[in-house]
Amino acid sequence: MAQIVRVTYILPNKHDFETCWPTFAKYLGKVKSAATMFEAGWLDDKMKIEIQVTAKIEVR
């Protein structure tokens, strides 16, 4: 998790972000990365959230 540099959250309703925050905090709370949240419609109403993560990899 320490290698995460960016997180993007996409939800169909921006007000759902607050409901999801306890779960995000549990897994990503110590991650010090850039973060963005988008509100967007889905092709399938069963989808509730998409999370995109970008992490750095150290090549040795």
PDB file of N, H, CA, C and O in Angstrom:
ATOM      1  N   MET A   1       0.811  -1.194   0.000  1.00  0.00           N
ATOM      2  CA  MET A   1       0.000   0.000   0.000  1.00  0.00           C
ATOM      3  C   MET A   1       0.864   1.274   0.000  1.00  0.00           C
ATOM      4  O   MET A   1       0.426   2.317  -0.484  1.00  0.00           O
ATOM      5  N   ALA A   2       2.054   1.191   0.526  1.00  0.00           N
ATOM      6  H   ALA A   2       2.410   0.344   0.919  1.00  0.00           H
ATOM      7  CA  ALA A   2       2.921   2.364   0.606  1.00  0.00           C
ATOM      8  C   ALA A   2       3.344   2.881  -0.768  1.00  0.00           C
ATOM      9  O   ALA A   2       3.774   4.028  -0.888  1.00  0.00           O
ATOM     10  N   GLN A   3       3.228   2.051  -1.804  1.00  0.00           N
ATOM     11  H   GLN A   3       2.879   1.119  -1.706  1.00  0.00           H
ATOM     12  CA  GLN A   3       3.629   2.462  -3.148  1.00  0.00           C
ATOM     13  C   GLN A   3       2.509   3.169  -3.904  1.00  0.00           C
ATOM     14  O   GLN A   3       2.733   3.635  -5.021  1.00  0.00           O
ATOM     15  N   ILE A   4       1.322   3.264  -3.334  1.00  0.00           N
ATOM     16  H   ILE A   4       1.140   2.885  -2.427  1.00  0.00           H
ATOM     17  CA  ILE A   4       0.206   3.929  -4.016  1.00  0.00           C
ATOM     18  C   ILE A   4       0.475   5.425  -4.087  1.00  0.00           C
ATOM     19  O   ILE A   4       0.767   6.059  -3.073  1.00  0.00           O
ATOM     20  N   VAL A   5       0.374   5.990  -5.301  1.00  0.00           N
ATOM     21  H   VAL A   5       0.137   5.474  -6.124  1.00  0.00           H
ATOM     22  CA  VAL A   5       0.609   7.420  -5.491  1.00  0.00           C
ATOM     23  C   VAL A   5      -0.653   8.161  -5.931  1.00  0.00           C
ATOM     24  O   VAL A   5      -0.713   9.388  -5.850  1.00  0.00           O
ATOM     25  N   ARG A   6      -1.668   7.413  -6.401  1.00  0.00           N
ATOM     26  H   ARG A   6      -1.619   6.417  -6.467  1.00  0.00           H
ATOM     27  CA  ARG A   6      -2.906   8.070  -6.839  1.00  0.00           C
ATOM     28  C   ARG A   6      -4.068   7.096  -6.714  1.00  0.00           C
ATOM     29  O   ARG A   6      -3.936   5.913  -7.026  1.00  0.00           O
ATOM     30  N   VAL A   7      -5.212   7.607  -6.254  1.00  0.00           N
ATOM     31  H   VAL A   7      -5.320   8.568  -6.001  1.00  0.00           H
ATOM     32  CA  VAL A   7      -6.439   6.816  -6.174  1.00  0.00           C
ATOM     33  C   VAL A   7      -7.555   7.627  -6.821  1.00  0.00           C
ATOM     34  O   VAL A   7      -7.708   8.815  -6.536  1.00  0.00           O
ATOM     35  N   THR A   8      -8.331   6.990  -7.686  1.00  0.00           N
ATOM     36  H   THR A   8      -8.206   6.025  -7.917  1.00  0.00           H
ATOM     37  CA  THR A   8      -9.492   7.630  -8.302  1.00  0.00           C
ATOM     38  C   THR A   8     -10.718   6.805  -7.958  1.00  0.00           C
ATOM     39  O   THR A   8     -10.761   5.602  -8.215  1.00  0.00           O
ATOM     40  N   TYR A   9     -11.713   7.456  -7.378  1.00  0.00           N
ATOM     41  H   TYR A   9     -11.679   8.433  -7.169  1.00  0.00           H
ATOM     42  CA  TYR A   9     -12.975   6.816  -7.028  1.00  0.00           C
ATOM     43  C   TYR A   9     -14.025   7.299  -8.016  1.00  0.00           C
ATOM     44  O   TYR A   9     -14.120   8.498  -8.277  1.00  0.00           O
ATOM     45  N   ILE A  10     -14.812   6.390  -8.565  1.00  0.00           N
ATOM     46  H   ILE A  10     -14.735   5.415  -8.352  1.00  0.00           H
ATOM     47  CA  ILE A  10     -15.897   6.757  -9.474  1.00  0.00           C
ATOM     48  C   ILE A  10     -17.179   6.147  -8.917  1.00  0.00           C
ATOM     49  O   ILE A  10     -17.283   4.931  -8.757  1.00  0.00           O
ATOM     50  N   LEU A  11     -18.143   6.997  -8.626  1.00  0.00           N
ATOM     51  H   LEU A  11     -18.058   7.985  -8.756  1.00  0.00           H
ATOM     52  CA  LEU A  11     -19.415   6.559  -8.066  1.00  0.00           C
ATOM     53  C   LEU A  11     -20.565   7.150  -8.881  1.00  0.00           C
ATOM     54  O   LEU A  11     -20.418   8.235  -9.444  1.00  0.00           O
ATOM     55  N   PRO A  12     -21.701   6.462  -8.956  1.00  0.00           N
ATOM     56  CA  PRO A  12     -22.836   7.005  -9.689  1.00  0.00           C
ATOM     57  C   PRO A  12     -23.510   8.168  -8.954  1.00  0.00           C
ATOM     58  O   PRO A  12     -24.219   8.964  -9.571  1.00  0.00           O
ATOM     59  N   ASN A  13     -23.290   8.268  -7.643  1.00  0.00           N
ATOM     60  H   ASN A  13     -22.714   7.622  -7.142  1.00  0.00           H
ATOM     61  CA  ASN A  13     -23.854   9.353  -6.853  1.00  0.00           C
ATOM     62  C   ASN A  13     -22.780   9.836  -5.884  1.00  0.00           C
ATOM     63  O   ASN A  13     -22.333   9.076  -5.025  1.00  0.00           O
ATOM     64  N   LYS A  14     -22.365  11.089  -6.016  1.00  0.00           N
ATOM     65  H   LYS A  14     -22.728  11.706  -6.715  1.00  0.00           H
ATOM     66  CA  LYS A  14     -21.265  11.602  -5.181  1.00  0.00           C
ATOM     67  C   LYS A  14     -21.576  11.525  -3.690  1.00  0.00           C
ATOM     68  O   LYS A  14     -20.653  11.481  -2.877  1.00  0.00           O
ATOM     69  N   HIS A  15     -22.833  11.507  -3.319  1.00  0.00           N
ATOM     70  H   HIS A  15     -23.583  11.543  -3.979  1.00  0.00           H
ATOM     71  CA  HIS A  15     -23.209  11.436  -1.908  1.00  0.00           C
ATOM     72  C   HIS A  15     -22.912  10.064  -1.305  1.00  0.00           C
ATOM     73  O   HIS A  15     -22.878   9.928  -0.082  1.00  0.00           O
ATOM     74  N   ASP A  16     -22.698   9.046  -2.139  1.00  0.00           N
ATOM     75  H   ASP A  16     -22.726   9.156  -3.133  1.00  0.00           H
ATOM     76  CA  ASP A  16     -22.343   7.712  -1.645  1.00  0.00           C
ATOM     77  C   ASP A  16     -20.905   7.643  -1.140  1.00  0.00           C
ATOM     78  O   ASP A  16     -20.543   6.706  -0.427  1.00  0.00           O
ATOM     79  N   PHE A  17     -20.087   8.621  -1.502  1.00  0.00           N
ATOM     80  H   PHE A  17     -20.380   9.382  -2.081  1.00  0.00           H
ATOM     81  CA  PHE A  17     -18.688   8.617  -1.081  1.00  0.00           C
ATOM     82  C   PHE A  17     -18.583   8.598   0.437  1.00  0.00           C
ATOM     83  O   PHE A  17     -17.780   7.849   0.994  1.00  0.00           O
ATOM     84  N   GLU A  18     -19.381   9.408   1.103  1.00  0.00           N
ATOM     85  H   GLU A  18     -20.033  10.016   0.650  1.00  0.00           H
ATOM     86  CA  GLU A  18     -19.337   9.472   2.561  1.00  0.00           C
ATOM     87  C   GLU A  18     -19.669   8.122   3.197  1.00  0.00           C
ATOM     88  O   GLU A  18     -19.060   7.742   4.197  1.00  0.00           O
ATOM     89  N   THR A  19     -20.623   7.404   2.628  1.00  0.00           N
ATOM     90  H   THR A  19     -21.118   7.712   1.815  1.00  0.00           H
ATOM     91  CA  THR A  19     -20.996   6.080   3.132  1.00  0.00           C
ATOM     92  C   THR A  19     -19.843   5.090   2.986  1.00  0.00           C
ATOM     93  O   THR A  19     -19.656   4.217   3.832  1.00  0.00           O
ATOM     94  N   CYS A  20     -19.079   5.231   1.918  1.00  0.00           N
ATOM     95  H   CYS A  20     -19.231   5.940   1.230  1.00  0.00           H
ATOM     96  CA  CYS A  20     -17.975   4.308   1.640  1.00  0.00           C
ATOM     97  C   CYS A  20     -16.714   4.651   2.431  1.00  0.00           C
ATOM     98  O   CYS A  20     -15.817   3.816   2.549  1.00  0.00           O
ATOM     99  N   TRP A  21     -16.633   5.853   2.970  1.00  0.00           N
ATOM    100  H   TRP A  21     -17.362   6.531   2.874  1.00  0.00           H
ATOM    101  CA  TRP A  21     -15.391   6.321   3.579  1.00  0.00           C
ATOM    102  C   TRP A  21     -14.841   5.396   4.670  1.00  0.00           C
ATOM    103  O   TRP A  21     -13.626   5.201   4.699  1.00  0.00           O
ATOM    104  N   PRO A  22     -15.642   4.813   5.568  1.00  0.00           N
ATOM    105  CA  PRO A  22     -15.052   3.926   6.580  1.00  0.00           C
ATOM    106  C   PRO A  22     -14.262   2.756   5.969  1.00  0.00           C
ATOM    107  O   PRO A  22     -13.226   2.364   6.505  1.00  0.00           O
ATOM    108  N   THR A  23     -14.747   2.207   4.862  1.00  0.00           N
ATOM    109  H   THR A  23     -15.589   2.526   4.427  1.00  0.00           H
ATOM    110  CA  THR A  23     -14.027   1.117   4.187  1.00  0.00           C
ATOM    111  C   THR A  23     -12.756   1.647   3.537  1.00  0.00           C
ATOM    112  O   THR A  23     -11.701   1.020   3.637  1.00  0.00           O
ATOM    113  N   PHE A  24     -12.847   2.802   2.867  1.00  0.00           N
ATOM    114  H   PHE A  24     -13.704   3.312   2.786  1.00  0.00           H
ATOM    115  CA  PHE A  24     -11.657   3.394   2.261  1.00  0.00           C
ATOM    116  C   PHE A  24     -10.605   3.663   3.339  1.00  0.00           C
ATOM    117  O   PHE A  24      -9.426   3.363   3.155  1.00  0.00           O
ATOM    118  N   ALA A  25     -11.039   4.225   4.451  1.00  0.00           N
ATOM    119  H   ALA A  25     -11.998   4.468   4.600  1.00  0.00           H
ATOM    120  CA  ALA A  25     -10.106   4.557   5.525  1.00  0.00           C
ATOM    121  C   ALA A  25      -9.445   3.306   6.098  1.00  0.00           C
ATOM    122  O   ALA A  25      -8.267   3.334   6.455  1.00  0.00           O
ATOM    123  N   LYS A  26     -10.188   2.225   6.187  1.00  0.00           N
ATOM    124  H   LYS A  26     -11.145   2.202   5.898  1.00  0.00           H
ATOM    125  CA  LYS A  26      -9.632   0.982   6.717  1.00  0.00           C
ATOM    126  C   LYS A  26      -8.463   0.487   5.868  1.00  0.00           C
ATOM    127  O   LYS A  26      -7.437   0.070   6.407  1.00  0.00           O
ATOM    128  N   TYR A  27      -8.612   0.533   4.550  1.00  0.00           N
ATOM    129  H   TYR A  27      -9.445   0.872   4.113  1.00  0.00           H
ATOM    130  CA  TYR A  27      -7.589  -0.018   3.664  1.00  0.00           C
ATOM    131  C   TYR A  27      -6.615   1.029   3.120  1.00  0.00           C
ATOM    132  O   TYR A  27      -5.459   0.712   2.839  1.00  0.00           O
ATOM    133  N   LEU A  28      -7.068   2.256   2.972  1.00  0.00           N
ATOM    134  H   LEU A  28      -8.007   2.514   3.199  1.00  0.00           H
ATOM    135  CA  LEU A  28      -6.236   3.285   2.352  1.00  0.00           C
ATOM    136  C   LEU A  28      -5.974   4.481   3.263  1.00  0.00           C
ATOM    137  O   LEU A  28      -5.395   5.475   2.824  1.00  0.00           O
ATOM    138  N   GLY A  29      -6.389   4.397   4.515  1.00  0.00           N
ATOM    139  H   GLY A  29      -6.859   3.589   4.872  1.00  0.00           H
ATOM    140  CA  GLY A  29      -6.281   5.521   5.428  1.00  0.00           C
ATOM    141  C   GLY A  29      -4.874   6.033   5.660  1.00  0.00           C
ATOM    142  O   GLY A  29      -4.683   7.227   5.889  1.00  0.00           O
ATOM    143  N   LYS A  30      -3.888   5.158   5.607  1.00  0.00           N
ATOM    144  H   LYS A  30      -4.043   4.187   5.422  1.00  0.00           H
ATOM    145  CA  LYS A  30      -2.499   5.571   5.840  1.00  0.00           C
ATOM    146  C   LYS A  30      -1.775   5.933   4.541  1.00  0.00           C
ATOM    147  O   LYS A  30      -0.628   6.378   4.568  1.00  0.00           O
ATOM    148  N   VAL A  31      -2.448   5.741   3.413  1.00  0.00           N
ATOM    149  H   VAL A  31      -3.380   5.380   3.392  1.00  0.00           H
ATOM    150  CA  VAL A  31      -1.852   6.043   2.115  1.00  0.00           C
ATOM    151  C   VAL A  31      -1.875   7.559   1.903  1.00  0.00           C
ATOM    152  O   VAL A  31      -2.931   8.187   1.985  1.00  0.00           O
ATOM    153  N   LYS A  32      -0.730   8.125   1.636  1.00  0.00           N
ATOM    154  H   LYS A  32       0.127   7.615   1.570  1.00  0.00           H
ATOM    155  CA  LYS A  32      -0.618   9.571   1.402  1.00  0.00           C
ATOM    156  C   LYS A  32      -0.465   9.797  -0.101  1.00  0.00           C
ATOM    157  O   LYS A  32       0.638  10.020  -0.600  1.00  0.00           O
ATOM    158  N   SER A  33      -1.581   9.736  -0.806  1.00  0.00           N
ATOM    159  H   SER A  33      -2.478   9.554  -0.401  1.00  0.00           H
ATOM    160  CA  SER A  33      -1.543   9.856  -2.260  1.00  0.00           C
ATOM    161  C   SER A  33      -2.496  10.944  -2.727  1.00  0.00           C
ATOM    162  O   SER A  33      -3.317  11.449  -1.960  1.00  0.00           O
ATOM    163  N   ALA A  34      -2.370  11.291  -3.992  1.00  0.00           N
ATOM    164  H   ALA A  34      -1.704  10.881  -4.615  1.00  0.00           H
ATOM    165  CA  ALA A  34      -3.369  12.162  -4.611  1.00  0.00           C
ATOM    166  C   ALA A  34      -4.658  11.358  -4.739  1.00  0.00           C
ATOM    167  O   ALA A  34      -4.616  10.149  -4.966  1.00  0.00           O
ATOM    168  N   ALA A  35      -5.783  12.012  -4.597  1.00  0.00           N
ATOM    169  H   ALA A  35      -5.818  12.994  -4.412  1.00  0.00           H
ATOM    170  CA  ALA A  35      -7.061  11.307  -4.697  1.00  0.00           C
ATOM    171  C   ALA A  35      -8.094  12.194  -5.390  1.00  0.00           C
ATOM    172  O   ALA A  35      -8.139  13.406  -5.179  1.00  0.00           O
ATOM    173  N   THR A  36      -8.915  11.563  -6.215  1.00  0.00           N
ATOM    174  H   THR A  36      -8.879  10.579  -6.386  1.00  0.00           H
ATOM    175  CA  THR A  36      -9.976  12.255  -6.941  1.00  0.00           C
ATOM    176  C   THR A  36     -11.223  11.403  -6.894  1.00  0.00           C
ATOM    177  O   THR A  36     -11.147  10.175  -6.945  1.00  0.00           O
ATOM    178  N   MET A  37     -12.383  12.057  -6.794  1.00  0.00           N
ATOM    179  H   MET A  37     -12.444  13.054  -6.752  1.00  0.00           H
ATOM    180  CA  MET A  37     -13.650  11.344  -6.834  1.00  0.00           C
ATOM    181  C   MET A  37     -14.473  11.938  -7.970  1.00  0.00           C
ATOM    182  O   MET A  37     -14.641  13.154  -8.059  1.00  0.00           O
ATOM    183  N   PHE A  38     -14.987  11.058  -8.845  1.00  0.00           N
ATOM    184  H   PHE A  38     -14.850  10.070  -8.772  1.00  0.00           H
ATOM    185  CA  PHE A  38     -15.853  11.462  -9.955  1.00  0.00           C
ATOM    186  C   PHE A  38     -17.244  10.893  -9.736  1.00  0.00           C
ATOM    187  O   PHE A  38     -17.409   9.812  -9.171  1.00  0.00           O
ATOM    188  N   GLU A  39     -18.228  11.630 -10.189  1.00  0.00           N
ATOM    189  H   GLU A  39     -18.094  12.508 -10.649  1.00  0.00           H
ATOM    190  CA  GLU A  39     -19.594  11.120 -10.239  1.00  0.00           C
ATOM    191  C   GLU A  39     -19.882  10.823 -11.705  1.00  0.00           C
ATOM    192  O   GLU A  39     -19.747  11.700 -12.557  1.00  0.00           O
ATOM    193  N   ALA A  40     -20.282   9.582 -12.001  1.00  0.00           N
ATOM    194  H   ALA A  40     -20.392   8.869 -11.309  1.00  0.00           H
ATOM    195  CA  ALA A  40     -20.513   9.187 -13.392  1.00  0.00           C
ATOM    196  C   ALA A  40     -21.595   8.122 -13.461  1.00  0.00           C
ATOM    197  O   ALA A  40     -21.779   7.345 -12.524  1.00  0.00           O
ATOM    198  N   GLY A  41     -22.299   8.097 -14.567  1.00  0.00           N
ATOM    199  H   GLY A  41     -22.150   8.729 -15.327  1.00  0.00           H
ATOM    200  CA  GLY A  41     -23.317   7.078 -14.783  1.00  0.00           C
ATOM    201  C   GLY A  41     -22.681   5.768 -15.236  1.00  0.00           C
ATOM    202  O   GLY A  41     -21.577   5.762 -15.781  1.00  0.00           O
ATOM    203  N   TRP A  42     -23.374   4.673 -15.012  1.00  0.00           N
ATOM    204  H   TRP A  42     -24.271   4.678 -14.570  1.00  0.00           H
ATOM    205  CA  TRP A  42     -22.904   3.343 -15.381  1.00  0.00           C
ATOM    206  C   TRP A  42     -23.779   2.757 -16.471  1.00  0.00           C
ATOM    207  O   TRP A  42     -24.960   3.091 -16.567  1.00  0.00           O
ATOM    208  N   LEU A  43     -23.219   1.900 -17.280  1.00  0.00           N
ATOM    209  H   LEU A  43     -22.259   1.629 -17.201  1.00  0.00           H
ATOM    210  CA  LEU A  43     -23.999   1.164 -18.270  1.00  0.00           C
ATOM    211  C   LEU A  43     -24.857   0.101 -17.601  1.00  0.00           C
ATOM    212  O   LEU A  43     -25.915  -0.259 -18.116  1.00  0.00           O
ATOM    213  N   ASP A  44     -24.407  -0.401 -16.462  1.00  0.00           N
ATOM    214  H   ASP A  44     -23.547  -0.109 -16.044  1.00  0.00           H
ATOM    215  CA  ASP A  44     -25.119  -1.436 -15.712  1.00  0.00           C
ATOM    216  C   ASP A  44     -25.410  -0.893 -14.313  1.00  0.00           C
ATOM    217  O   ASP A  44     -24.478  -0.601 -13.564  1.00  0.00           O
ATOM    218  N   ASP A  45     -26.672  -0.755 -13.953  1.00  0.00           N
ATOM    219  H   ASP A  45     -27.430  -0.993 -14.561  1.00  0.00           H
ATOM    220  CA  ASP A  45     -27.047  -0.197 -12.652  1.00  0.00           C
ATOM    221  C   ASP A  45     -26.590  -1.036 -11.462  1.00  0.00           C
ATOM    222  O   ASP A  45     -26.635  -0.558 -10.329  1.00  0.00           O
ATOM    223  N   LYS A  46     -26.152  -2.272 -11.689  1.00  0.00           N
ATOM    224  H   LYS A  46     -26.116  -2.661 -12.609  1.00  0.00           H
ATOM    225  CA  LYS A  46     -25.651  -3.121 -10.604  1.00  0.00           C
ATOM    226  C   LYS A  46     -24.286  -2.640 -10.111  1.00  0.00           C
ATOM    227  O   LYS A  46     -23.881  -2.945  -8.989  1.00  0.00           O
ATOM    228  N   MET A  47     -23.584  -1.891 -10.953  1.00  0.00           N
ATOM    229  H   MET A  47     -23.913  -1.643 -11.864  1.00  0.00           H
ATOM    230  CA  MET A  47     -22.269  -1.382 -10.574  1.00  0.00           C
ATOM    231  C   MET A  47     -22.455  -0.204  -9.629  1.00  0.00           C
ATOM    232  O   MET A  47     -23.272   0.680  -9.891  1.00  0.00           O
ATOM    233  N   LYS A  48     -21.708  -0.185  -8.539  1.00  0.00           N
ATOM    234  H   LYS A  48     -21.044  -0.902  -8.326  1.00  0.00           H
ATOM    235  CA  LYS A  48     -21.861   0.875  -7.538  1.00  0.00           C
ATOM    236  C   LYS A  48     -20.601   1.720  -7.343  1.00  0.00           C
ATOM    237  O   LYS A  48     -20.682   2.864  -6.896  1.00  0.00           O
ATOM    238  N   ILE A  49     -19.433   1.155  -7.678  1.00  0.00           N
ATOM    239  H   ILE A  49     -19.367   0.225  -8.042  1.00  0.00           H
ATOM    240  CA  ILE A  49     -18.202   1.917  -7.489  1.00  0.00           C
ATOM    241  C   ILE A  49     -17.085   1.326  -8.352  1.00  0.00           C
ATOM    242  O   ILE A  49     -17.041   0.123  -8.609  1.00  0.00           O
ATOM    243  N   GLU A  50     -16.203   2.193  -8.780  1.00  0.00           N
ATOM    244  H   GLU A  50     -16.238   3.170  -8.571  1.00  0.00           H
ATOM    245  CA  GLU A  50     -14.964   1.762  -9.437  1.00  0.00           C
ATOM    246  C   GLU A  50     -13.839   2.495  -8.730  1.00  0.00           C
ATOM    247  O   GLU A  50     -13.932   3.696  -8.475  1.00  0.00           O
ATOM    248  N   ILE A  51     -12.785   1.775  -8.418  1.00  0.00           N
ATOM    249  H   ILE A  51     -12.709   0.800  -8.625  1.00  0.00           H
ATOM    250  CA  ILE A  51     -11.618   2.371  -7.769  1.00  0.00           C
ATOM    251  C   ILE A  51     -10.407   2.066  -8.632  1.00  0.00           C
ATOM    252  O   ILE A  51     -10.101   0.906  -8.909  1.00  0.00           O
ATOM    253  N   GLN A  52      -9.722   3.118  -9.051  1.00  0.00           N
ATOM    254  H   GLN A  52      -9.971   4.061  -8.826  1.00  0.00           H
ATOM    255  CA  GLN A  52      -8.496   2.972  -9.846  1.00  0.00           C
ATOM    256  C   GLN A  52      -7.325   3.393  -8.963  1.00  0.00           C
ATOM    257  O   GLN A  52      -7.363   4.435  -8.309  1.00  0.00           O
ATOM    258  N   VAL A  53      -6.295   2.567  -8.958  1.00  0.00           N
ATOM    259  H   VAL A  53      -6.265   1.720  -9.489  1.00  0.00           H
ATOM    260  CA  VAL A  53      -5.114   2.852  -8.125  1.00  0.00           C
ATOM    261  C   VAL A  53      -3.878   2.835  -9.010  1.00  0.00           C
ATOM    262  O   VAL A  53      -3.706   1.947  -9.845  1.00  0.00           O
ATOM    263  N   THR A  54      -3.027   3.822  -8.817  1.00  0.00           N
ATOM    264  H   THR A  54      -3.167   4.544  -8.140  1.00  0.00           H
ATOM    265  CA  THR A  54      -1.731   3.877  -9.496  1.00  0.00           C
ATOM    266  C   THR A  54      -0.656   3.774  -8.416  1.00  0.00           C
ATOM    267  O   THR A  54      -0.683   4.499  -7.421  1.00  0.00           O
ATOM    268  N   ALA A  55       0.283   2.869  -8.630  1.00  0.00           N
ATOM    269  H   ALA A  55       0.305   2.281  -9.438  1.00  0.00           H
ATOM    270  CA  ALA A  55       1.366   2.668  -7.663  1.00  0.00           C
ATOM    271  C   ALA A  55       2.701   2.732  -8.381  1.00  0.00           C
ATOM    272  O   ALA A  55       2.805   2.408  -9.564  1.00  0.00           O
ATOM    273  N   LYS A  56       3.708   3.151  -7.654  1.00  0.00           N
ATOM    274  H   LYS A  56       3.623   3.415  -6.694  1.00  0.00           H
ATOM    275  CA  LYS A  56       5.066   3.179  -8.213  1.00  0.00           C
ATOM    276  C   LYS A  56       5.749   1.857  -7.921  1.00  0.00           C
ATOM    277  O   LYS A  56       5.507   1.223  -6.894  1.00  0.00           O
ATOM    278  N   ILE A  57       6.599   1.461  -8.836  1.00  0.00           N
ATOM    279  H   ILE A  57       6.796   1.976  -9.670  1.00  0.00           H
ATOM    280  CA  ILE A  57       7.367   0.233  -8.678  1.00  0.00           C
ATOM    281  C   ILE A  57       8.837   0.604  -8.746  1.00  0.00           C
ATOM    282  O   ILE A  57       9.277   1.284  -9.674  1.00  0.00           O
ATOM    283  N   GLU A  58       9.585   0.154  -7.763  1.00  0.00           N
ATOM    284  H   GLU A  58       9.228  -0.399  -7.010  1.00  0.00           H
ATOM    285  CA  GLU A  58      11.010   0.406  -7.765  1.00  0.00           C
ATOM    286  C   GLU A  58      11.710  -0.718  -8.500  1.00  0.00           C
ATOM    287  O   GLU A  58      11.599  -1.884  -8.120  1.00  0.00           O
ATOM    288  N   VAL A  59      12.430  -0.367  -9.553  1.00  0.00           N
ATOM    289  H   VAL A  59      12.520   0.580  -9.862  1.00  0.00           H
ATOM    290  CA  VAL A  59      13.176  -1.347 -10.326  1.00  0.00           C
ATOM    291  C   VAL A  59      14.607  -1.356  -9.808  1.00  0.00           C
ATOM    292  O   VAL A  59      15.250  -0.313  -9.683  1.00  0.00           O
ATOM    293  N   ARG A  60      15.076  -2.527  -9.518  1.00  0.00           N
ATOM    294  H   ARG A  60      14.554  -3.374  -9.619  1.00  0.00           H
ATOM    295  CA  ARG A  60      16.446  -2.627  -8.981  1.00  0.00           C
ATOM    296  C   ARG A  60      17.351  -3.310  -9.961  1.00  0.00           C
ATOM    297  O   ARG A  60      18.538  -3.485  -9.687  1.00  0.00           O
TER     298      ARG A  60
END
